[in-house]
């Protein structure tokens, strides 16, 4: 699944356009590398998102098929 879609479906970021902008501006890295919105996420990836002074870091536990899962089932905050 694409990074921008994963962030929206997992409800880490509310809108896919916001996820796209964050990735395009270099504020999202996966496994220590800055990535584009089209990056294909995998279980076990460590994602770091920077919004201003705040940094969110988490590990992907499951790739959800739909938007129905709880956030705690999908990611583990590091």
N, C-alpha and C positions, 0 to 999 in steps of 0.2 A: 504494500500500500504506500502511496506517496506520502511524504512527510506532512505536507499541508493538509491533506485529507485526514491523516491520522490525528493530527492536533485538533481538528474540528470534531471528528467523530468521537474521540475520547474526551472531548469537552475541556481540554487543556486550554485552548483558545476558542473563543465563541464563534468567530467567523473565519472562513477559509481565506478571505482576502487579507485579513490581518495577519494570518500565518504566512501568507505569501510575501507580504511587505517585510515582515520580520526576517524571513530567510533571505530575501533579496538584499536587505541592508546589512547582512552579515551578523545578525544577532542570534542565530541558532547554529549550534554545532552538535555534531553527532560523533561520539567516540573521539573527541578532541579536534575534529576537523570541521571548518565552516562548510555548510552544505546549502544546496539550492532547494526550493520547494518540491522539486521533482525527485529528490532522493528517496529511494525505496527503503523504508524502515524494516528492521528485522527484530525478532524477539532477542533480547539481550543487549540491544543498543542503549547507550547512555546518551541522553539528550540534555543539552544545556541551553536555556533560553534567557537572554538578557533583555530586561525592560527597564530602562533608566538605571537606577542603583540596585534594583532587585535582580537576583539571579535564581532561576529555578532549575534544579538538576534532578533527573529521574531516569530510572531504567524501565524499558518496555518489557512487560511481562507477557502480554497477549496482544495480538493484532485483532481488534474487534471487527466483526462483519457488518454490524449495524450500530446505531447510536444508543442501544439499550443498556449497555453494561455500566456498572458503577466505576468511577474513576479508580478506586482502590483495587479493583480487579484487573485493571489494564496497566497501571504503572506503579512503581515503587519509588517514592521520593527518597532521594539520597541527601 
